[in-house]
Amino acid sequence: MKTTNRAGYLAIILSTLVAASGCGDTGNSYFGGDPTVKPAPLPEPEPEREKVPDTADPTAEASAILYNDMPVHDPSVIRDDDGVFYVFGSHLAAARSRDLMIWEEVAPGITADTVDQNKLFNTYSSEISEGIEWVGGHKGSWAADVIKLNDGRYYFYYNHCANPESETGDCNTPRSYLGVAVSESIEGPYTDLGIFLRSGLTAEEVAAGYGPEGFSETEYNAWIHPNAIDPDVFHDKDGKLWMTYGSYSGGIFILEMDETTGKPLPGQGYGKHLTGGDHSAIEGTYMLYSPESDYYYLFMSFGGFVSTDGYNIRVARSKNPDGPFLDAEGNDMVDARGNWDSIAPYGVKLMGGFEFESDVGDTVASRGYLAPGHNSAYYDANTGKHLLIAHTRFPNRGEQHSVRVHELYVNADGWLVASPQRYAPIAGDNIVDSNDLNGTYKLINHGKDINRTAKPTQYVTLNDDGTISGEVSGEYAHDVENPERISFTLNIDGTSVTYQGVTQWQWSEVSDSLVPVFTAVSGSGESIWGSKMESLADSEVMANISDALVLPASSTDNRLTLPTRGTRAAEITWASSNEQVIKPNGDVVRPNVGAGDQTVTLTATIELNGATSSKSFDITIPQRQAYNRTAWFPFENNLTESAGRFDPATETGDRINSTGTIAYGAGQAGEALLLDGSNGVLLPEGLINNYEYTVSFWANPSIVTGFTTAFFGAVNEQIDANNAPYSNNWVSFLPQSWDGNTMLWSGSEVWFDGSAGERIAEGTWTHMAFSVNKGLVNVYLNGEQKFSGGSLSDFFSNNTGKFALGVNYWDTPFTGMIDELKIYEAALTAEEVRFLDIDNKSDAELLASAAAILDLGDLSAIAENIQLPVTGPYAAAIHWTSSDPAVIEVSGDTAIVTRPQGTDAEVTLTAIVTLNGAQETKSFIATVKSSGLPEPIAHYRFEQNLDETTGNFGSGTVVGKLINETGGAITYAQGVIGQAAVFDGASGVVLPDSLIADNNYSFTLWLSPSALTAYTTSFFGWASDSSWISLLPNGFGNDTMLWSGTAWYDANTGAQIPQDNWSQLAVTVSGGDVSVYINGENAFSGSNFPDVFGPAAERHFALGVNFWDTPYAGMMDELKIYADAIPASDMVKLYEAELLAEQ
């Protein structure tokens, strides 16, 4: 009996006694014979929760569990008679494995140039010449499929898509072919049996009989007819042969096949439509029949296959091989068609991008996938196991991909669920008993969206009483009769969601041990995964976090990474002993030249489940170097660094890791490096160690070759299978890149192209420089800016860089001369580059330049604190004073603003600029806005018209479904305040020009979308069709975002405004710093947002339409445009004011 039941019984007795004796004049009747008051009966005790009794754990032989990576894209599995598994994929790649862990290459992937070297065919280009001719001569092979038919031979289904009009053979139209070849051996060579399907036909080709037999239409329509790629040929449970195929275009189709020919039975045309269409992102189907459930499972991949394009694996089921296929909600997949937003609700999502993160203090590494998909599957009749075989990409590994194998299980509702861990052989009864099940797990909620980024880790604990606590709460039930089964009821964003799943022991690759896992799917087709963590007391966890917290003893970076989240959702907060040097968020203000190094104590406070601990670090922040210059290699017949801060450079051969010799010749200043195309220079490690730097040098190439580097830097060096070093994280300054121009190029996990738009000349000295400031790149040639933009990765802040001149790991070395290499710990402007390294100006001229360059941006409408630079150009020191400290008080590098009551105030901020003892002053007039709300310069109320109500601008004009199309209609209905404009999904509004004139602005508007369509704009502004901003209610198919192109910028809020409900969206831009607000709350902040309107000759604006995408459908109200960037505090007030006006 539980204590609470005893306490309840005692309370009942006491309350009865008090009631019986509480009134004196009733006592006589009590003793006079009234019936005795009896206590209430004891409540029945709560029954003990049934548990799965302790059982012996299964085992796995760690030494036998070895994995390797095998890059077979779109792997289709077949098991040969000897038990060996094979996967065949795109580009004629194939591999085999006996254990599904170690894969051996059978045939490498091909390019158009190497296609005939592939062993699967004697000569592919001649065998498949008919297909190659169909796609305009482009050679290639996409997702292949191999099956063994009843005649004992192996049938290889090949296919390819390419646009004959495309120079590079892009598949931007469904011009494709699908055929079959045969071999006596699974490894080939295969002999072609001919093409049996074509797509992308012209009307003339249809009339000429190139369409499939039974195709009765006169034209091929890519919106409804399939793209003839991605085949999967399979036998149903009765032995009948079928093929599913298709990708994007008209969707996925199925054909009944002829067992004797391996081709479709005649008269079917393109076959029966199963799902997709209207160019929906659905492809890579595979069929699996499960005798356990007696269902056919149709696997599909939704989204795009690159690492950032959301590939995810979904499944639907049917009792028949040709459908209809339904998802967990009973939706017929035949209705899934259209854009991402239209198809995302369909199917059971088994797996998308995810990451089991390794937060601070975790005892194991992180593990995750990006864009897993185009899978196949296998049912092992001997073991009863279901297996999923897919390719996937990985976080922080760019477009590298590899095969992965996971077990599948059938849950209580007959749906397949996927193991969170990779397949490994396990011996013994795989039963997770209740005691093993209890504990803390890393949880992944895959959701239902087409997620471009990895789903993050949440921490939950499965408690002994059946409750779930942590970052997600709920309950679970472990089936005692069938202990592999488990169900969950979780609180997901305020909604109770039930999941049916399976719990098993699985091998954890990162911990090298067996761990309990669970995998489950909800009634709406959303999967969750859990992988159990090591059982640790909170004190042990906090000790691990403390031990894992490491900061450098010294740093020259402008920002320290201070973790705020530890393992198991521990919170970490920071305090600084000197916020003028290191702020609690990690921002660093370096001491100026001559100020001396500063040592600061940073203290981390760790909190977990109410307990706290702390750890302190003493960090020395060195003073800046003169002119911000940290290294100088003059190359005066040696490789010495002139300031003595670094070791001398060393000579190399034709690769960064080889040895060689170099020479010197007459240079731009004295002597210079003379490189002959077979050598280079390895610079000292750690030459750059932060996220703000400049590289500057003179180059005089005698020969310019594509991809040859002048300056190269890399981190995270690895060793390939041939024992050769390489890196996937590098930056390279190329005299000539892929576009024929000089370029700062970076790759290969994330590509960056900073093209100068011109190529340096041969036989002439050219000054080359590039700067990086927290990702923003500037490229300079001869002191002139040739490129500015982008977001280069932070390679060197937390990694030791390897640097070289003239050589890298791969390319032809530099031929010519290089002179006067200088490295700076600041992002220099074009004028700084010219004055320091080209014109060699005096200190007096540099001081005047520093004062002239110093700029605080737009100070015409200050409403919140502003940052004041305390170090200027050339490492000049800056000290600030304020004419009115009551309004603007200077505290170190911060101007603390107190907004006046009533009227705006003008304050003079004066900078005293010091360089090598000499001083200049420069003053700035700042207008501090009063504490009242800002007034818009344009206001569209939509009160039965499109008038602008401040009188500053004209009315809007109704257009059709694109900006430049006439027609359209706007109606009106009740809005947030008064009336609102109603957009019908086929109309838009063009607003007057020049509503925004520079790079400081804000706008707010209310939206109630009746449809959420990817890429649809609500507010669109453009200088040209290649320079624009767009506020997207639904982003790329999920999450509201501000988008800019074609200097691409994604301000993704991570949140989705609802359909058919009002939301206020707001955007502020202040000189490149951008914020997006939803209902008054900041949802995104970033820097380096493109300046679309400042330099533009023309500035245009529209609502609901752009040049390309589906128009907005829904209501819009209260568009306001402001001339300045509104501070966050005012944004909340504006939102609240409009809510009050609504009421």
N, C-alpha and C positions, 0 to 999 in steps of 0.2 A: 504494500500500500504506500502511496506517495505521501510525503509530509504535508503537501498542500491539502490533501483530502482530510487528514487528521485535523488540521487547523480549521478547515471548513466545518467539520463536525463540532469542534469545540465552540466555534462562533455561534452555531445554531443553538447549542445548549445554553450558552450564556445569554443569548438574546431572549430565549424563552423564559429563563429565570427572571430576567429584568422585567419582562412584560408581566409576569405573574405577581411580582411583589412591588411593582412600581407605584400602585395607588392604594393607600391605606384602607379606604372604605370598601374595597372589594374583597378584602381578605376573608371576611366572615363567610361570604358565599362560597369562597373556595373551600374553606374548611367545613362548610355546611353540607357537603355532599356532591358538589358539581363534579363532573367527570375529570379525572386526572389528565393534565396536559402532558403528552408524551413527546419526547424529542423526535425530530424528523429522522427518518431512516438514514443510515450511513450511505452516501453516494457510492455507486459501484466504482472500484478503482480502475484507472485507465489500464488497459491491457499492455503488457510489454510488447514493444515492436518486434515482430518476427525478424530474425536475422539469418543470413546464410552462415552456417557454422564454419569454424576454422577448417581449412583444408590445406593440404600440402601445395605449396606454390610450384608452378611449372618451372622448368629450367631452360637455359640457353647456353650454348658453348661459345663464350666470348671470343675465343681464338679463331673460331670458324666463321664469325660474322664479320665479313669484310665487304666494303662497298667500293665501287669506282664510278666515275662519271662517264657516260657514253652519249654523245650528241647525235641521237637519231630523232629528228623532228617528226611529229605526227606518227608515233610508233604503232604499227598494227601487228598484233601478236599471233603467232601460230606455234603450236607445239608439235615437233616432228615425232615420228614413231619411236625414236630412241630416247625420248623424254627431254630433248634439248629444246629450249624456248628460243624462238627467233622473233626479232622485230624488224619490220620493213617500213621505211618512212619516206619523207620527201628527199629530193636530190639523189635518189638511188642509194641512200644510206641504209645499211643493214648491220645487225649485230646479233650475237647469240649468247645464251647463258644457260648453265645447268642448274643454277641455284637462285636466279632472279636477283642476285646481288652484284656479282662480278660479271661484267659484259665484255665480250671479245668482239672486236670489229670484224665484220665479214666483208663489207664494202664501204669505203669512205664516201661522204657526200661529194657531189660533183658540181662544177660550174659549167657554163656553156663551152668553155675551152677544154675542159677535162672529161666531158661526158663519155667520150669513147674509150677512156681508160678504166671505166668501171667494169668489174668482173661479172656483174649480173647479166650482161649482154655482151656478145662478141663485138659488135659495133652498133651502139645504140642509135647513132644518127642515121645509119642506113636501115636498121631494123624498123625504126619508128619514123621513117622519112615522110610517110603520109600525114602523120600528125604534125610533124614539124612544119611541113608545107602549109597546113591549115592555120597555123598561128604565125605565118609570115616569116618562117625561117628561124624563129627563136627556139633554141634548144634548151630543154629542161625537163624535169620530172617532179611532180608533186606527190602528195600523200598516196603511196602505193598500198596495195593489199594483196596478200598471198593466201591461197586456200588449196588444200589437197582434195581433189574430187574423187569420185568413185572409181575412176579408171586408174588411180594410183599415181597420177601425175600432178605436178604443182602448177597452179595457174596464177600468173602475176598480172594484176590489174594496174595498168599505168595510166597516167593522165597529166595534163599540163594546161595552163591558162596563160595566154599572152596576147596583147593587143598588137596586131600586125603593123599598126601605125606608130607604135611606140618604138623609139630608137633602142631603148634598153629592155624592151619586152615586158613592160609593166602589165599586170592583170587589172587594168582599170576599166575593162569591159569583159563580159563573160564569154570571150572567144576561147573555147576549150574543146578538148577531145578526150575520149575515154576508150581504151582498148584493152586487149588481153594478150598475154604471151604465155608459153607453156615450156616446161622443162621436166626431165626425168629426175633432176636433183633440185632440192630446195634452194641450193646456193647457185643454181644456174649452170651454164648460161641459158637464158630464156630465148625462145624463138617466137617471133610475133605471129599472132593469129588474126590481127587486124583490128581496126577501130570499129566500134559499134554505136558510139554516141558522139554527137557534136552539138555544141551550143554556140550562141552568138551568130546565128545564121542571118544572112540577108534574105529579103523576099525572093530574090532570084535563086539563091541557093536552096531555099525551101522548094521552089518550083522545080528545081533541077534534081530533087530527090535526096538531098543531103540530110534531111531530117530523119528522125527514127521512124521505122515502119509503124504505121498506125497514127502518125501525127497528121491530123486532119485540117489544121489551121494553115492559113496562107502566109502568116508572118510569125517570126519568133519574137516574143515579148519578154524582155529581161525582168520585168516586174512580176511576172507570173510563171515563166518557164525556167527550168533549173539551169544552173551552171554545171557542166558535165565534169565535175572533179570530185575528189574525196569519196571513193567507193569503199563499201564494206560488203563483202559477199559472204553469206552464211547459210547453213542448213537449219531449217526449223526442226522441231521435235519429231516430226514425221518424215524427215529426210528430204523435204522439198527445198530447192535452192532459190535464194533471193539475193537482191542487192539493193542497199540504200546508198544514196549519193546526193550531192548537191552542196552548195556553199553560197551564202548571200543570195543575190538575184531573186529568182522565184521560189526559193526554198529547198526543202529536203523532199526527195521522192523515193519510191520503192518500185522495183521491177521484179517480176518473177523470171527466174533464169532457167536456161536449158542445161541440164546436167551433162548432156553429151557434147555440147559445143562450148560451154562456159559463157555463152552470150544470152541476151534476153530472148525469151519466147516471143515470137512475132506478133505484131498487131497491137502492142501496148503503148505506142508513142513514147512519151517520156515517163509513163507509169503513173502511179497514184501519189498524190500530194499528201505528205505527212505533217509538215510544219514549215514555218518560215514563209518568206515572200516579201515583196516590196523592198528588196535589198536589205532585209533584216540581217543582223550580224549573228547568224546561226550557221554552223558548219561542223565538219568533222564527226559525223555520226558513226555509231557502232552499235550492233545489236547483240544482246546476250540473253539467252534463255536460261532460267533457273529452275531445275527440277524441284528445288526446295519450296518455291512459292508458286510454281506453274505460271509464271509471268514471263513475257518478253519485255526486256528493258531496253529502251532506246536512249543511248547516251548522245548528248549533243554538247558542243562548245559554243557558249555565248560570248560576244565581245570580240576584240581584236587580239592577235597572238603576241604582239610585242610586249615587252615587260611593263609598259605603262598604259596598256590598252584593254585591260580587264578580262582577258580570257578566263572563263570559269566553266566547270563541268556540271552539266545538269542531266537529269534523267526523267523519263516518263515511262509508263508501262501499259501493257495491253495483254489480253488473253490470246490475241492473234498476231502473227508476225507482220501483218500489214495494217494493224491498227483497228480502231482508233486508239491513239495513245493519250492517256490522261495523266495529269499531275496529281499531287496530293489533295488539291482543292477540287478536283474533278473537272478542271479545265481541259478542254480538248486542244491538244497542241496544234491542230490545224488552224486555230485562230491566232496563233502567235505570229505576228508579222508586223513589219514597220520598224520604227526607230528603237533605240535602246529603251526608252521610257515605255514603249508599247510592249516590248517582249519581256522586260525584266520580271513582271509578275508571273510568268509561266515557268513550269518545270520545277523539279525538286533540285535545289542547288546543293550538290555534294561537296564541292570544293572550289574555292577561289583563292586569290592571293591572301597570305596570312603570315604572321611571324610570332612564333613562341619566343618572346623577347628575353634577353638576358639583362635585366635591370641591375643596378648597382647592388652588389652583395650576393648575386645569384651564384650558385656553385657550378652551373653548366653554361655552355655557350648558347647563343641564340640559334634558331633554326626556322626557316620559312621558305615559302614559294611566292613567286609572282607569275601571274598568267599561266597557271597550270591548265592543260587542255589537250584537245585532239587525242583522246584516249582510246584504247581498246580494252577488252576485258576477257577474262578466261574463267571457266568453271571446271574445276578438277573433280571428276566423278569419283576418283579413288579416295580423296580426302574430304570431299564436300566443301572445299574452300572456293570462294569467289575472289578473283584478283582483278585489280585495276592497274593498267599500265598506261602511263601518260608521259608527255614531256612537260617540263616546267622551266621557267627562269627563276632567278633568285634575287633577294634583296642585295643591293650593292655589288652586283656582278654583271650589270649591263644586260646585253642580249645573249650571254652564254646560257645554254640550255642543256638539259640532260634527261635521260630516262629515269623515271621513278616508278616503283611498284608498291601498292598498298593493298592490304586485304579489304574486302567488302563483306558486310554481314547483312542478314535479312532481319529487320526488326519485327515487332509484334504485329505491325500493320502491313507487313509484306513489302516494305520499302527497303531499298538498299541504303546502307550508310557506310562511310569510308573510315578506315582507321586513321587516327592522327599521325601515326608513326609509319615508317617504311617497313616493308615486309622483311621478316627474318624467321628462320625455322625455330620452333619452340617445342620442347618435349614435355610430356605429361598432360594432365587434365588442366585445361585453361579456365580455371574458375577463380574469380575474384571474390573472396569471402567478405563479409560485412566489415570485419576489422581491417582488412587490407584496403577496402574501399574508402574508409574514413580518412580525411586529411585534406591538405591544401592542393589545389590544382591550378594550372594555367589553363584558362578558358579562352577559346576562340569562338566568336559568334559570326558565322559566315554571312548571315543576313540573306537578302534576296537580290541585292543590287549587283550590278556589273561593276565591281570595284577595281579601280585602276591602281590603288595603293593597297598595301598589305593590311588586313584586319589585325588590330592590335591585341595584345594580351590583356586579359582581365584576371584578377586573382579571386578565387572562390574557395570556400571550405565546405566539404561535405561532413556535416556533424553526425554524431552517433544517433541523435534523436530524429534523424530524417530531415532536418532543416539544412538550408544552404545559407551561408553568410559570406560577407566580403563585398566585393564591388558589384556583385549581382546577388540578389536574395531570392529565396524560394524554398521549395521542398523537393525531395526525391523519394522514389519508392524502388527498392531492390527486390526483384521477383525471387522469392525463396524457392519456388518450385522450378523455375527456370533461371538460375543465377546469372546467366549471360545477359538477361534482359533487365533494363532499368528505365524508369520514366522520370521526367522532371517537370515541375511547374515553376517557371521563373518569372520574375517581375522584369519585363523588358520595356523600358521607357513608360512605366506606369500601366502597362497592359500585362495581364496574366497569360502566359504562353505555355502550352503543354508540348512536351517532346517525348517521343518513343525511341528508345535506343538500345545499345548493347554496351556492356563493359567487359573488357578482356585485359589480360596481360599482354604487353607488346614491348618490343626491344626499343629502348631509347638510344639513338645514335650518339647523342651528346653526353649522356651519363654512362654509357657502356653498361647498361643494366636493364633488367626487365622492370617495367613500371605499370601499374594499373592505368588504364585509359577508359574514357567513355566517348561514344559517338552517337548522336541522336538527331532526329529530324522532327520538325513541328508539322502540324496539320496544314500549314501554309507552305511547306517545302523549304524551310530554313534550317540549316544544319548547325549544330554546335559540337565542339570538340573539347575534351578535357584530358590533360596529361598530368599525372600526379607528381608532385614535388617531393623532395626528401623531407622526411619528418624531422622538424627542428623546433625547439622551444623559441619563443619570441626573443629571449635574451641571446640565443645563438644567432638568430637571424640578424639582430641589431649589431652583434659583434662582427658578423660577416660583412655587413654594410659598411661599418666603420673601417674594417681592414681594407675594403675595396676602394674606399675614397682615397684618391691619390691626386695631389696637385703638384705642379712643378715648384722646385725651390726658387726658381727665377724665371721670369717671362718677359719677353718684349712684345708679345701679342697685344692687340688692342681689346681683346676680350678673352676671359677665362671661361671655360665650360664648367659651370657649377651645377651638378645634377640636382634635381628637385624631387626625383622619384626613385625609391629604392625597390628592391625585390619585395614581393608580397604587398605591394602598394604602400610601402612606408613613405612618409613625407620627410623631405629634407629641406630645411630652411637655412639661410646663411646670414651672418653678420660680419661687418668689417670694422676693424679698428681705425681705419682712415678712409672714409668714403670719398675723400678728395682724390685718392689714388686708385683704390679698387672699390667699386660699388657692390652692393649686395647681389645685384644681378650678374656680376662678373665683368662689367665694363671696366676697362683700365684706362687711366689717364697717366701717361708716362711723364716723369719729371723732365723738365727742360734741360738743355745743355747747361752745365755748370751748377744745376740744382742738387746734384748728388743722387745716388741711388736711394730708394725708399723701401723699407721693410714693413710689410703690413701683415697683421694677423687676421686670417679668415677663420670663422668658427661655424661649423656645420652642426645643426641640431637635428637629430634623427628621432622621429616619432612613429611608433607602431603599436596599435591597440592600446593606446593610453600611456605607454611607457616611453621614456625619452632617454637619450644619451647624446653626448657631444664629442666633437673632435676638432682640434685647431691646427692650422697650418701657418707657418711663417713664410711669406713669399717676398722675395726681393724683386722690385721693379726697377731695372736699370734706367739711368737717365738717357735721354736721346743722344745720338751721335751727331756731330757737326754736319749740317746740311742734310741730315737724315741718311747719310751715306754709311753703309755698314761694311762694304767691301769694294776694293778697287784693284783691278789687275791691269797694269799698264803694258805688260808684255815687253819689257825692255831687255830682250835676250834672256828672259827667265819667266818662270810661272809663279813668281812671288806675289802674295797679296800685300799691297804697299803699307797698309795700316797695321799689319801684324796681328790682326784678329783671327785669321784663319791660316791653316797650313798651306803650303804651296800646292798648286794644282799638279796633276801628273799627266804624262803623255799616254795616249792609247793608240791602238791599231784602228781597224775599220769598224769596231763595235765598242760600246761603252765599257765592256768588261774585258777587253783585250789589251795587250801591251803593244807599244810602238814608239816611234820617235817623231819629233816635229822639227820645223825650222822657223827662222824669223826673217823678216824682210822689212824694207822701208814702209812705215805705216802712216796713218793719219797724224799721229803725234809720236815722233821717234820711231821705235821699232814696233812691229806687229807680228801676230801669229801668222805663219805661212803653212796652210794645210793643202795637201796634194790629192785629196780624194781617197786616201787610204789610211788616214789617221785623224786624230782629234785630241781633245783635252778633257780629262776627268777633273772636275772642280771639287773643292772640299764639300764633304757632307754637311747638311744643316745650313747651307748658305742663305736660304730663306726659311724662316720658321714662324711666319704669321700669315694673316689673311689680308694684309695691306703691304704692298711692295711694288717696286719698279725695277725692271731690268733694262739696262741701257748700254749700247755698244755701237761701234762702227763696223760695217761689213763691206767687203769688196770682193764679190764672187767672180772668179774667172769663168766658171761654168755654173749655170742654174739648172738644177734637176728637180723634178717633182718629188715632194715629201722629204727632201734633204733638210735636215735641221741645222739651224745656226746656234740656237740655244735650246737645251732640253733639260727638263726636270721631271723626276718620277718618284713615287713612293710605293711601298708594298711590293717590292720585287719578289717574283716567284720563279720557280724552276719548272720548265716543261718536261715532257717525256723524253726529250733528247738531251736532258741535262743542261739546257741553255736558259739563261735568265731572261725574264720579260716582265712587263708591268702592264696592268690595265688601268692605272691611275697616273696620267702623265700630262704634261703641257709642253708644247713644242712651237718655237718661233721659226716659221718656214719662209725662206725667200720665195718659194713657190709651192702652193698647196693644190688641192684637187680642182679648184676653180681657176687655176692659172695665175692667181694673185698671191702676194705676200700675205701671210695669215698667222695669227696666234691660234693654234689648233690644240684641242684637248680631247682625250678619250681614255679608255674605250668603253667604260661602263656608262658614262654620260658624255655625249659628244658636244663639243663647243667649237664654233667657227667664227673667229673674229677677223674677217677678211678686210684688208686694206683697200680693196677695190682697184689695186694696181700692183704691178710687180716691180721690185727693185731691179736696176740695170746691172748687166755684167760689165766688169772692167771699170767700175766707178765706185767711189766711196759713198755709201749711204748710211746715215745714222738711223739705227733701228732701236725702238724702245716700246715697251708695253708696261702698263700699270694695272694693278688689281686692288680694288677697294671693296672688301666684303662681297666679292663676286662680280662687281661692276668692272668691266675691262675697257681700257683705252689703248689703242694702237697708234703709235706715232712713227712717221717717216720724216726725217730731216726736221724734226721739231714741229710738225704739223699733224693734228689729229686726223686720222683716216678712218677710225672706227671707234664707236662707243656704244656699249650695251651689254646685254646678256647677263648670265649668272654663272660664272666659272666656279667649279667646285673648290672647296677649301682643302687643298692637298697637304699643306705643310705645317699647319698650326699644331697638329697632334701627331705628326709623323716626321721622321728624319728623312729629308729629301736627298736624292742622288742627282747630281747636276753635271752637264757636259756641254762642251762647245763642239759643233761639227759632227757629232756622232750620237746614235741612239742604239736601240737593240736590234733594229731591222734594216734601216734604209741606207741608200748610197751616201757616203760621207761627203762633207762640204769640201769644195775645192775653191781656194782663194784665201783672202786675208781677213782677220778679225782683230780689232784693236780696242783698247780702252773700255774693257768691261767694268761696269759699275752697278752695284746692287744697293738699293735704297729701302729703308724700312717705312716708307710712306708712298702713297699713290701720287706721283708727280703730275702736275698739269703740263700742258704743252709748253707754256712759258718757262716753267721750271726746267724742263728738259733742255730747252734752247739755251737758257742763261747759264746752266751749270755745265752742260756737256757738249754744247756746240759753240756758243759765243764766249764761254768762259768769262762771265762778267765779274766785276769787282764786288767786294762786300757792300759798298755803298749802293751800287746798282741793285744788288740782290735785296737789300733792305727796302729800297724804294719799290721794288717789284713785289716784295712780300706784303707791304701795305696796300699796294694797288690790287693785288689778287684777293686779299682778305674780304670776305663777303658773308653777310648773315642772311642773305635771301630776302624774301618779302617780309618787311616789318610793318606793313600798313594796317594790319588787323591782328595784333597779338592778343591772345586770350588765355594762354597757358604758358607754363615755364618753357624756356628755350635753352638749348645747349650753346655754350660759348666756347669757341676753340681757344685753348690755352697754348697750343703750339701751331705756328703758322707755316707758310712755305719756307723752305730752306732751313727748317727746324728753328725758326725765329720764335722767341718766347713772347707770349701775349698776356698782358695784365689788363683787366677791365675795371672801369668805374661807371657809376650810374648817377645821373643828375637828380634823380628822385628815388631814393631807396625805399620810400613808402609804397611806391608802385612797382619798381623793379629793383630788387636787391640782388647784388652779385655775391654768389657763394661758390668760389672755385670756378668750375666750368659750367655752372648753372645760373641762369637769370631767373630768380624766383619772382613770379608775377602775382601781384594782388590787384585785381580789377577794381577800378574806381566805381563809386556810385554815381548815377546820373549821367555824366558825360564822359567821353573818351579822354585819355590823357596822353600827352606827348612826353617822351623821356629820351634823353640823349645818352647813348652808350658809347663810351670812349675806350678805344683800344690803344694801349701803349705797346708798340712792337719793338722788340730788342733783338739785335743780331750782332754778336761779337762786340758788345759794349755800346754800340750806337743805337739810337732810338728814333722812332717816328711815331706820331699819333694819327689815328683815324677815327672819326666819329660817325655814328649811325643814329638816325632819328627813328624811334619806334613809337607807333601809335598803339596804345593799350586800350582795347575795347572795354566799354563799361559793362557792368554786370547784367544788363538787359539782354534779351534775346536778339540775335542778328536778324537783319532784314534781307529778304531775297532780292536779287536784281531782276528775277523773272519768276512769275507765279501763274501757273495754269490751273484754274479751279474746276474746269469742265462743267460749269453750270449751264448745261444745254448748249454749250458752244466751245470753241477752241481758242477763245480770246486770252491774251496775256494781260493780267489785271494791274500790274504796276505802271503800265504805260511806257515801259522802256523798250518793248519789242512788239512785233506784230503777232497776228494769229497763226495757228497751225493750219496745215493744208492736208486734206484727206487724200491718200494714195491707195493703190492696189496692194497686191501681195508682195511687191518689192518696191524699194525706194523710187525707182525710175519708171514705175508702171502707173498708169492712170486708173481711175475707178475707185472702188472701195466705198465703204459706208461705216460711219461711226454713229452709234446711238448712245442713249444716256439712261441711267438708272440710279436708284438711291446709292450713295457712296459713303465714304467715311465722314465727310463734311458736306452736306448738301448732295448734289448730284455727282456722278462719276461717269467717265467715258467707258463705253462697252466696245471692245474689239472682238470681231467675229471670226478671227483666225484666217481672214483673207484680206485684211485691210491694215493700214497703218496711218501715221501722221508724220508729215515732214514739218519740222519747226523752223523758225527763222535762223539765219546764220549768226555766228559770233556770239551765241549765248555764253560760251566759255572762250576766253581769249588768251589764256596763258597756262602755266603749270601750277597754279594755285586756285583751287575751286572746290565746291561742294555741290551736291544735289541730293534731294530727297524725293521720294514718291511712294505712294501706296499701291499695292498690287493685290488682286484677288484672281489668280489664274483659274480658268475653267479647264485648262489642259496644261500639263507640264511636259514640254517637248524639248529634247536636247537641242542646244544651240539657239533656240528661239530667244530673241532679244526683247527687252522691255524698253531700255534707253540705249540709243546708239549714237555715237558721235564720231565723225570722220574728217580727216584732212584729205584722204584719198582712199581707194579701195585696198591699199596696202598699209594704211596707217589709221588705226581706229581704236575706239574703246566700245565695249558692249557689256551691259548688265544683264546676265542670264539668270532667269528664275530657276532653270533646271540644269545649268552647266552643260557638261558633256553627256548628260543622261542621269546624273545624280549630283546633288549639292548646288546650291545657289552660289554664283561666282561673278566676279568682275573679270572680264577677259580683254586682252589687248593684242593686236597683231599689226603687222607681221613681225615686229620686234616682240616676240611672243612673251606674254606675261599672264599667269594664271593666279588670280587672287581668289582661291577657293575657300569658302567660309566653313566647309565641313558640316554644313547644316542645309536642310531642304525646307524652303517655305512651303506651307500647305496649299493644297488645291481647294478652291471655293471658300477660302477664308482670307481676311485682310491681313497683310503684313506690311510694315513700313521698311523700305530699304533706303539706305543712305550711303553715299560715297564721299570721301574727302581725299584730296590730293594736295600735298604741300611740297613742291619742288622735288617730286619723285617718291616721297613718303606717302603711302596710300593706306587707307583704312576703309573697311566695309562694315556697316552696321545693319543688324536686323532687329527691329523693334527697340531701337535705342541702345542695344548692347553691341559692343565691338565683337565682330565675328572673324575678322582678318586684319592684320597689320603687316606691312612689308615695306621694302625700300626698292629703289631703282625702277619705279613704275615709269613707262615711256612717256616722254613729253610729246604728246600728239598735237596739241593746239598752239603751243608757244611759237614754234618756228614756222607754222603753217601759213601759207598765203590765203587759204580758204578754210573755213571751219563750219561744218554742217552737222545737223542733228535731226534725229527722228525717234519716234515712239513706235514700238511693236514690229518694225520691219528693218531689214538691212538689204544687202545686195544678193543674198544667197538663200537664207534659211526660212523655215516655216514661220509665218507670222504669229504674233502673240494672240492668244484667245483668252478673254476674261475682262475684268474691270481694272481701271487705273484711275487714281485720284490724287489731287494735291501735289502736282509736280512743282518743286521749288528749286531754283538754281541760285547759288551764292557765289560772290566774287572771290571769296577767300576759303581757306581750309577751316572748317568749324571744329573747335576742340571737342573732345569726348564728353566733357561735362555739359556743354551746350547741346550736344546731340541728344542726350537723354531728355533735357528740358524741352527741346523742340518736339520730340516724340510725345512726351507727356502733355504738352500744350495742345497738340492736335487731338489727343484722346479726350481732353477736357472739352475742346470745341465740338467734338462729336457728341458728347453727352449733353 
